[in-house]
């Protein structure tokens, strides 16, 4: 079956810009969505579709896609952005099938 | 308030069954497809199953196919996951999630219900 690959960990200095990537064949056909999860909390959606933010998500979060790679960019990382980030996409094996990446732990220094 | 609330988790022995529930409130439940996602503590998210608004379309992860059954009752604004033949590796926090009406994303999550499997 398909899979989505993420780097396990990324660190960034406060106020700097970082990019978290997600690779997988499904991304050639479907957009990724991105989820932020802080310890002890449920995930929340931060980016979906081509580059859309749900209400309440700061505009420092943005998304993009090129080929089989999707990216989540945080421009000017804040301390509160420290969390685990997961990508997800549809899987071609079924309309409701979904794939999650393994997650990237973001540390803000 | 728009929310999802899971229940039904607990400690069970391997091979036994549980029925997880997810109560939806604050939105028109039957406008949305719904999903179950699980997370072993300290590990990543794993998609488990999804169901269309009218139960006409259902998918499962290979890891649970044949053992888990997703269903919904739109009249009661509720989503269910019948988990049978539980294995140690099924031990996880189970979240229900709402599929966005305009994309493939999950735009609303519950807080999860824990399933522990131990003899």
Interface residues (C-beta under 8 A of the other chain):
Chain A: X1 X30 X31 X33 X35 X37 X42 X43 X44 X45 X48 X49 X52 X54 X84 X86 X88 X89 X90 X93 X94 X95 X96 X97 X98 X99 X100 X101 X102 X103
Chain B: X33 X35 X37 X44 X45 X46 X47 X49 X50 X51 X52 X57 X58 X59 X61 X62 X95 X99 X100 X102 X103 X104 X105 X106 X107 X109 X110 X111 X112
